[in-house]
Amino acid sequence: MTAEPEASVRRRYSFLGPAGTFTEAALAQVPEARGQEWHPVHNVGEALADVVEGRSDAAMIAIENSVDGGVSTAQDALATISGLRIVGEYLVPVNFVLVARPGATLEGVSLISAHPVAYAQCLQWLSAHLPEHAHIPAASNVASAVGLIDGTSDADAAIAAPGVVEYHDLEVLAEHIGDNANAVTRFVLVGRAVAPPPQTGADKTSLIVELPDDHPGALLDMLEQFATRGINLSLLASRPIGDALGRYRFVIDADGHILDERMADALLGLRRFSPKVVFLGSYPRADRAIVRYPERYSDDVFVEARDWLRGLISSEPGE
């Protein structure tokens, strides 16, 4: 009698919930997450703690928005929580609606619940149509809407993703209230630290770098580690370290992969220069755009230069 094969263990993914958030829409883009267990959480810290402590295999978090810039809570968490790696990035077009309890009207809205990032992206519309409104921060776009129904919010209306009306009995007071019709939020899938995947030619490397001290040209010294190796930066954002006024760390996205000779050489330069370099991962770009660079920065050129130096060192005197 043959034994029955064991059922495969389902992978678990944490995301900012509940159902209907933009984060859930980003997770839906991950092929390997389909059919697995999706675990809604309340905030970025909880999502990353799930990964570090082994409760989840990976977490989807928002890290950057084309309108509002970097998501500071996510950037700060990645800077301070060790043992994490970004394994992929995903882009989600952002569109907002203003919802309220059934029977409400736009004229009756004076207090609005919204996630701070969503609120910032709708501020022009709100100023034009509801100039005297006040704002209550919410943990997520869906939480702002759910609070209207369960009575936990005193708000008259909420900013949410359009899909929220598929899950909850809410009335849409206004559509397309975002200030930028082309707004996109960038999400990253974060897992435990593992070896980076192979290069695809369309890769991105994420880092967090601290400056050694505050002196004229310190930032330029850091940037030259990339510029002298032909590496383009698609993101450069500063965040306070928090231990003293004027001390900052820099969140960096660089075009290329750690296994590229030019990127590896840049990381060695950063390591010699900075008191702390956090490698967040090398992973395929969401847009799959091939990284272009001048021929003088190709892998072959770096390898040839290294071989040339070895030859000089090993040569006999007089050769």
FIZAMAR-707771 format. One record per residue (C-alpha): residue in one letter; z, x, y. Coordinates in steps of 0.2 Angstrom, whole numbers, plus 5000, padded with zeros to 4 digits. Each point is the difference from the previous one (the first is absolute). Layout:
REM FIZAMAR-707771
aZXY
...
//
This chain:
REM FIZAMAR-707771
m500050005000
t499550075017
a501150005015
e499449905015
p499550115015
e501350005014
a499549905015
s499550115015
v501350025013
r499549925016
r500050105016
r501149945015
y499450015018
s501149965015
f499349935016
l500649925016
g500249824995
p500149864997
a498249944994
g498749995014
t500350165009
f498750125006
t500950124988
e499749894985
a498150005006
a500050194999
l500850004983
a498749884994
q498750145003
v500850124988
p499049984983
e501450074989
a501349885008
r499149844994
g500949914987
q501550105002
e501749955007
w500149985019
h501750015008
p500349945018
v501350095010
h500749985018
n499650165008
v499250174998
g501650094996
e500349884985
a498250034994
l500150195000
a501849994992
d499249904986
v498850154997
v501350145002
e501349914988
g498749964987
r500049815002
s498250005005
d498550114996
a499349995018
a500249915016
m498749945013
i500550035018
a499249985017
i499950175009
e498749985014
n499249865010
s498450025011
v500849915014
d501850045000
g499950184993
g501250074987
v501349904991
s501550105005
t501249934986
a498850054987
q499650175007
d501950045002
a500449954983
l498750114992
a500650145011
t501849994993
i499849934982
s499650144988
g499049994984
l498649885006
r498150025000
i498749895008
v498749974986
g498849885010
e499649915016
y499349835003
l499449915016
v500349825003
p499249905015
v501449925010
n499849825007
f501549905006
v500449815002
l501449915010
v500849884988
a501449875002
r500949864991
p498949854997
g499849895016
a500450145012
t498850045015
l499650165009
e500749935016
g501749994992
v500150184995
s501250115010
l500850114986
i498850104988
s500550094984
a498950144995
h500150174992
p500050135014
v498350084995
a499249834999
y500849955017
a499350155009
q498349964993
c500049835007
l500950035017
q498449975011
w499749834992
l501849955002
s500150065018
a498549905004
h500449844991
l501950004999
p500650115014
e501849955000
h500350024981
a501450104993
h499850114984
i501250004984
p499650154989
a499749964981
a500050114985
s498249954995
n498649895006
v500449884986
a501950005003
s499749955018
a499149844993
v501249974986
g501450005012
l499349855009
i500049904984
d501750054992
g500949995017
t500550185001
s499050025016
d500349925017
a498250035005
d498849875004
a498550094993
a499550164990
i498750124999
a499350024983
a498550044989
p498849864998
g500449994981
v501849955003
v499449815001
e499450014982
y501950034995
h501049905012
d499949835009
l499650065018
e498949955014
v498850125008
l500149995019
a498850145004
e498850114990
h499350185004
i501450045012
g499950194997
d499550105015
n498750104991
a498849914988
n499750164991
a501850054997
v500350094983
t501650054992
r500150154989
f501149994985
v500550144988
l500549994981
v501550114997
g500650064984
r501150144993
a499550185003
v498650054988
a498650125000
p498649955012
p498549924992
p498350105000
q499050025015
t498749865004
g499250085015
a500649855010
d501950045001
k501450005012
t501650105000
s501649945008
l501450115007
i501550005011
v500350165009
e501550065011
l499750125014
p501150164999
d500749995018
d499549935017
h498950125009
p498450005010
g498649994987
a501049954985
l498949854997
l498550105002
d500650134988
m500249864987
l498349925004
e499150174998
q500550014982
f498749864998
a498750045013
t499750184994
r499649934983
g498949865005
i501149864996
n499949845010
l501649905003
s499849814999
l501849975005
l501350095010
a501549915005
s501750065006
r501749934994
p501750065006
i501050094987
g501649935007
d501250155000
a499750055018
l499049945015
g498350075001
r499850044981
y498549924992
r499150004983
f498249974999
v499149884988
i498350074995
d498549934991
a498750144997
d498349984993
g499950094983
h501050034984
i501450124996
l498850084986
d498750045014
e500250185004
r500049975019
m501449874998
a501050114988
d499950145013
a500549895014
l501649944990
l500450184997
g499950035019
l501149855004
r501350064987
r500150175009
f500149915017
s501149854998
p501849984994
k499549854991
v498449934992
v500049844990
f498449984989
l499749824998
g498550014990
s498150024998
y499149844996
p498349925001
r499649925017
a499949825001
d498350005008
r499450134987
a499150095014
i499550184995
v500950135010
r498850115009
y500350185006
p499150155006
e499350114986
r501150155006
y501549904994
s499449964982
d501150054985
d498750144995
v500350085017
f501950014998
v499850064982
e498850145005
a501150055015
r501550024988
d499050094987
w499450125014
l501850035005
r500550044982
g498650124999
l500650095015
i501750024994
s499550064982
s498750125006
e500350194998
p500150105016
g498350065006
e499049854993
//
